[in-house]
Amino acid sequence: MIRHIVMWNVRGETPEEKLAAARLIKTKFEGLKGQIPGLSTIEVGLDISRISYACDVVLYSEFDDEAALKLYADHPAHAKVRAELEGIRIARHQVDYIC
C-alpha cells in the first residue's frame, strides 16, 4: 500500500477567504472518492491549530500500489480538480511512502 499525503497553504486576504478556499479544496478532492481505480482512501482535513507554520489543508490518501498512485496522478478526474483549483493553492508539500 502507498500513502500519499499532500499539504497546502491557500490564497486569501482574510481568514474567511482562506476558509472558503480550504473548504473548496476539501469538497473537490473528496469528490474523487470512487472515481479512480486503486484509490482506496481519501480524506481531506482543514487546519484548526492556526499556528503560523501550519498548512491550511491536508490530503491523506491510500493507494493499492505505485501503479495506482501513477494512475491517480494522470487520471482525468484528478486533472480536472487540479485545474479547477489553479491559483487557490499557493504552497504545496508532499510525501509518498510505502507501508
N, C-alpha and C positions, 0 to 999 in steps of 0.2 A: 504494500500500500504506500502511496505517496501523499504526503501532506503538503499543501500549498497555502501559504499564509502571506497575505498582502496587507500593508497598512498605508493609509493615505492621509495627507492633510488636504483640506478643501478650501476653495476660494470663498470669501465672504467678508464684507466690511463690518458686519455686526454679528453678534452671537446668533441672532435669529436667522440671518442669511446663511451662516455656516451650518446651522442645524438643518435648515431646509435642504441644503446641498448634501449633507450627510444622509438624510432620510431618502433622498432621491437615489443615491448610490445604493443604499440598502435595498430599496424596492426593486431597482433594476437588476442587481445581481441575484437577489433571491428569486426573481422571476425565471432564472435559468434552471431552477430545480426541475428535474425530469426531462430536460430538453437535450442533454448531451450524454451519450453513452459513456460509461466509465466514471462519471461524476457521481460518487455515492453520497457525499455530504457537502452541503454548502450552508454557511451561516455567516451573517454579517452583523457586527456589533458596533455601536456608537459609544465613543469615549464618554465616561461620566466623571472622570477624575479632574478634568480641566487644568491639569498641571502644564506648565509651559512646554515641556519636552514631549508630551504625549501626542500621538497621532489622533486624528479625529474619527477615523473609521478603520475597522479591521475586517478582513475577509478570511475565513477559515474554511478550507475545503479539503476533501479527501478523494483520491482517485485510485482506481484499481491497480494501475501501474504507470510507468513512464509514458507508454504509448497513449494511454487515456489522457494524461496531462497534455501531451502534444496535440491530441485531437481537440481538447478544450481550447487550447491557445489559438488554434486555427479555425475553430467552428464558427459558422456564420452568425449564430445567435450571440455568441460571445463578442464577435467583431461588431455587431450592431450595438450592444450595450456600451462597448468602449467608445464607439463613435458618438453615441448619444450623450456620453459623459465627458466628452472632449472639453478641456478648459476648466472643468469643475474641480478636478483633482490636480493639486499643484505640487505635491511631493509624493513619492512612492517608495516603499521599502518592501522587499520580498524575500521569502525563504521557502525553498522546496527541500523536503527531506524524506528519506525512506524510513519507514517504521516497521 
